[in-house]
């Protein structure tokens, strides 16, 4: 997927100077060829973390549709900024699993962690839309099965937020992971 990202997270492994589309990125036909070849080799899952923000990739929906056509399970990691009701319903219809990056529910900490001011309210609203239109957890054999996950980066700034996010996710049966 694309290297472009609308955030400027200081901890990003890609490096802030690389968060833009590059001439060496695969074109849609190349992306679909790679996914098709992977399916032919027995792949069952396509994970779309992107080097940047997958939902900002103009090829995202085409790659998703082709992955579905091939019968692949799709997992998308997103910062949530480009979600809206229409996209959420399309993602639900496609049967994907979705991981949303949320480092804090405190807007100041969140915006410091993503390196961009004025984005928290939009992402928080999109999280509410996900709960309303996407999230349908099930319990099977005493296990919670959820296609919605939250991922947080643990840092000095966000460490105090982790217990709150964990409890919030547990109450709503959302899969929660942290990384440092």
C-alpha positions in Angstrom: 0.0 0.0 0.0 1.0 3.6 0.0 3.8 5.2 1.9 1.8 8.4 2.3 0.5 9.3 5.7 -1.5 12.2 7.0 0.1 11.8 10.5 3.6 12.5 11.6 4.1 10.1 14.5 7.6 10.7 15.9 8.0 7.0 16.7 7.1 5.8 13.2 9.5 3.1 11.9 9.1 4.5 8.4 10.8 7.8 9.3 9.1 11.1 8.9 11.0 12.0 5.7 9.5 8.9 4.0 5.8 9.4 4.7 4.8 10.4 1.2 4.0 8.5 -2.0 7.1 7.4 -3.8 7.7 6.6 -7.5 8.7 3.0 -6.7 5.3 2.2 -5.2 3.4 -0.6 -6.9 0.6 0.3 -9.3 -2.8 -1.3 -8.8 -2.2 -4.1 -11.3 1.1 -5.0 -9.6 -0.6 -5.0 -6.2 -3.3 -7.3 -7.5 -0.8 -9.6 -9.2 1.2 -9.9 -5.9 -2.0 -10.7 -4.0 -3.2 -13.2 -6.6 0.2 -14.9 -6.6 0.1 -15.1 -2.8 -3.3 -16.7 -3.0 -2.1 -19.2 -5.6 0.7 -20.1 -3.1 -1.8 -20.8 -0.3 -2.0 -17.5 1.5 -5.2 -17.1 3.5 -4.8 -13.6 4.9 -3.9 -10.2 3.5 -2.7 -7.7 6.1 -2.8 -4.0 5.0 -0.7 -2.0 7.5 0.8 0.1 4.8 4.0 1.9 5.2 1.7 4.9 5.5 -2.1 5.1 5.9 -3.8 2.4 3.9 -7.1 4.2 3.6 -5.3 7.1 1.9 -4.1 4.8 -0.9 -6.2 5.4 -4.1 -5.9 1.7 -4.8 -7.2 0.6 -1.4 -10.8 -0.3 -2.4 -9.6 -2.2 -5.6 -7.1 -4.2 -3.6 -9.8 -5.0 -1.0 -12.3 -6.1 -3.6 -9.7 -8.3 -5.3 -8.7 -9.8 -2.0 -12.3 -10.6 -1.3 -12.8 -12.1 -4.7 -9.9 -14.4 -4.1 -11.5 -15.5 -0.8 -8.7 -14.0 1.4 -9.3 -12.7 4.9 -8.3 -9.0 5.1 -6.9 -7.2 8.1 -6.5 -3.4 7.8 -4.6 -1.2 10.2 -5.6 2.4 10.1 -5.2 5.6 12.1 -9.0 6.1 11.6 -8.8 9.6 10.2 -10.3 8.7 6.8 -13.1 6.6 8.1 -16.7 7.8 7.7 -20.1 6.1 7.9 -20.0 5.1 4.2 -16.5 3.6 4.4 -17.3 1.8 7.6 -20.3 0.2 6.0 -18.2 -0.8 3.0 -15.6 -2.3 5.3 -18.2 -4.2 7.2 -19.8 -5.5 4.0 -16.3 -6.7 2.9 -16.0 -8.8 6.1 -12.6 -7.4 7.1 -11.0 -7.1 10.5 -10.0 -3.6 11.4 -7.3 -2.3 13.8 -7.6 1.3 14.8 -4.5 3.1 16.2 -5.5 4.9 19.5 -2.6 5.9 21.8 -4.7 7.9 24.2 -8.2 9.2 24.8 -6.7 12.5 26.1 -6.7 14.7 23.0 -3.5 16.5 23.9 -1.6 13.2 24.4 -3.1 11.7 21.3 -2.2 14.7 19.1 1.3 14.8 20.5 1.7 11.1 19.7 0.5 11.4 16.1 2.3 14.7 15.5 -0.7 16.5 14.2 -3.1 19.0 15.9 -6.8 19.0 15.5 -7.4 15.4 14.6 -8.5 13.7 17.8 -12.2 14.8 17.7 -12.6 13.3 14.2 -10.9 10.0 15.1 -13.0 9.8 18.3 -16.2 10.4 16.3 -15.1 7.7 13.8 -14.5 5.3 16.7 -18.1 5.9 17.8 -19.3 5.2 14.2 -17.3 2.0 14.2 -19.1 0.9 17.4 -22.5 1.8 15.9 -22.1 0.4 12.4 -19.2 -2.1 12.4 -18.6 -3.8 15.7 -20.5 -7.0 16.4 -18.6 -9.1 18.9 -19.7 -12.7 19.4 -19.0 -15.2 22.1 -18.1 -18.7 21.0 -16.9 -21.4 23.4 -16.2 -18.8 26.1 -14.1 -16.8 23.7 -14.9 -13.3 22.5 -14.6 -13.0 18.7 -14.3 -9.4 17.4 -13.3 -8.0 14.1 -12.5 -4.7 15.7 -9.2 -4.1 17.5 -7.5 -1.1 19.0 -3.7 -0.8 19.0 -1.7 1.6 21.2 1.9 2.5 21.2 3.2 2.6 24.7 5.5 5.5 25.4 6.3 7.9 28.3 3.5 10.2 27.0 0.9 7.5 26.6 1.7 5.0 29.4 -0.9 6.6 31.8 -3.6 6.2 29.1 -3.2 2.5 28.6 -5.3 1.2 31.5 -8.2 3.5 30.5 -8.1 2.3 26.8 -7.8 -1.4 28.0 -10.8 -1.1 30.3 -12.8 0.8 27.6 -12.0 -2.0 25.1 -12.8 -4.8 27.5 -16.3 -3.2 28.3 -17.1 -3.2 24.6 -15.5 -6.6 23.7 -12.9 -5.0 21.5 -9.6 -6.7 20.9 -6.7 -4.6 22.4 -3.0 -4.7 21.8 -0.1 -2.5 22.8 3.4 -2.2 21.4 6.4 -0.1 22.3 
